[in-house]
């Protein structure tokens, strides 16, 4: 691996650059003068010593001259994170290194660690070009990334209501807060699940446990609340752990790899989720709040679709028409199970009869089948 | 197989080795119409049982894997020699739009024409865009056509007022089947707006066909119920060995022959003066899931078993006769014997073409075999076919102690698709 990387770098730059490649952290000082890119962050600016540089191993020397703690990101055009450095205090210096292919990127400084940051476009030259993508798709991915982050951010206070009730031993309060605490997660489940280590801790069901695995997370608490009807010390500990795990997700979700294709496939996977676990009532077998998850899954899928629609509708107008129709149809079907269309207070799934479940299943199939063609429509 | 040889010789000169050639299949077409019959005689029935290869050895039709032609005056899968396996599905039409229903029927017709010829659906099962799911599900790749036939039917509910504007076209003979004594029908496994009967000699080919049609239908029609059948219980080839049902008795000895054009015209095909011009050349299908109380039956003495049927278990000969095909003497049988009660002579001549399959859907929660007969019967007029026979059986049949009808459905089966521009149900919707 290293030999290959070296040859790329030597072709693109001078022999002096070798030092940067062979020892990225220890030799950083010696090369900073000529190799590193200076990033001067302040409360209202994000200055770069150069905005065009060669592909390969890249180092940023960051100095925070502002008054707020800042963060610096190197981002793909769709806002996916290439590399990031957090918690850069006022008056401090930090280094950020990354392996970068040729293409267009952005550097973002985030004074106060909030918002989308102060952006600088940068161009990386040489090496293999990353294929250019329709800017509309980049915009879709960037908007979806924002949505995913927003869902995770919004989950924290809702989860807190739930875990506070657990901590207080308040069974009824916890029951009421359970389903709402899952909505953000369910809307973005494929992204959440892309972190292989988080999902098994937060969303696993009893039947999904591996041998020796301790059952933690929402469904473990669901069983305690609805089946056992009590909160013990064990549950209180699990509530704390769930808060920690979800906070971890909220923090990392921005680094998920998202592409137009993965968005489209994620939408399809959300419908698969519904078909596999919600239609059957397996997901929420104690709380019977399956329709809340169902609704959230559909909403997440619809969000991804709406963002991809400008491209999908151009490439495959008939597909877009069908998807519009089927999303509307499933929404209308779900609305029959809640009195207030702005509430997530859905009929308990154990009260939904076989023939109604069959109709919901038919609706899911009717949407899932065309949705499975969305990825191809945006990949054209 | 010895009784099939004559027919085999007559039919197979151009079928030699032809698993993909249309020749052997064309033979099966013979049952479909006068023109075909004029060409070739005993061929159809015989070809089913034996198609001769180059080497001169008789090969059972099921082993040839040949294709049955999709296009013709009548739909295949009725007079066609009965294949070994069944996958039957009933659908609810979920769209309210007549145009979408018509489009579905056209899409289905196109897919059926391909699959019965042993081809994949749409653009195939692989080689397409990496991001897109393949059109075809793929499990039939590399399998022969396996004499797959796909036969569509339209249920009474399709003609309901306020749905697709078909209320004026509902045939009188497409009756709502009455509840018979002892019926214990599960509504979730009964009825349906549409049905598709998939028969093939390879079960995977039949299942693939229904699966792909169901997938194509999503958003327009949804599977309401379906049934797998693993063994034919009736044949339309009287010269071949009669298959046995799950009770161990030969079934279908006196069934309508798929090559008997006169009998088919009289008892199976709807005529042009029967009141529903769009259905001319079609038929009516009754489908009933008949659960057998297998364990109770197995504990029944041989004499009683034979009395219940009115035939002996080994040879299948009618009571008092030596051979299976000897003319039954009904009065020699017990008054409640199944064969006696079902015989046309006991029902003013009512004759139906049976095409049922044995099923075993595992066991029930009590450890009993969930097995029986998936009864399929085609006829020209249900009121002169299934209904009088079943009224008689439901009231009097000794077999009722060992069986229970648990589902029921009726469908008008349109005529065949004539060519590439035609589609299932065109006459109904035009």
HADDOCK unambig.tbl for C-alpha pairs under 7 A between the chains (distance, minus, plus):
assign (segid A and resid 362 and name CA) (segid B and resid 222 and name CA) 6.11 0.50 0.50
assign (segid A and resid 365 and name CA) (segid B and resid 218 and name CA) 6.02 0.50 0.50
assign (segid A and resid 365 and name CA) (segid B and resid 219 and name CA) 6.93 0.50 0.50
assign (segid A and resid 366 and name CA) (segid B and resid 218 and name CA) 4.84 0.50 0.50
assign (segid A and resid 366 and name CA) (segid B and resid 219 and name CA) 3.80 0.50 0.50
assign (segid A and resid 369 and name CA) (segid B and resid 218 and name CA) 6.92 0.50 0.50
assign (segid A and resid 372 and name CA) (segid B and resid 132 and name CA) 6.95 0.50 0.50
assign (segid A and resid 372 and name CA) (segid B and resid 133 and name CA) 6.71 0.50 0.50
assign (segid A and resid 373 and name CA) (segid B and resid 132 and name CA) 5.59 0.50 0.50
assign (segid A and resid 373 and name CA) (segid B and resid 133 and name CA) 6.91 0.50 0.50
assign (segid A and resid 375 and name CA) (segid B and resid 131 and name CA) 5.64 0.50 0.50
assign (segid A and resid 375 and name CA) (segid B and resid 132 and name CA) 6.42 0.50 0.50
assign (segid A and resid 376 and name CA) (segid B and resid 129 and name CA) 6.80 0.50 0.50
assign (segid A and resid 376 and name CA) (segid B and resid 131 and name CA) 4.91 0.50 0.50
assign (segid A and resid 376 and name CA) (segid B and resid 132 and name CA) 4.94 0.50 0.50
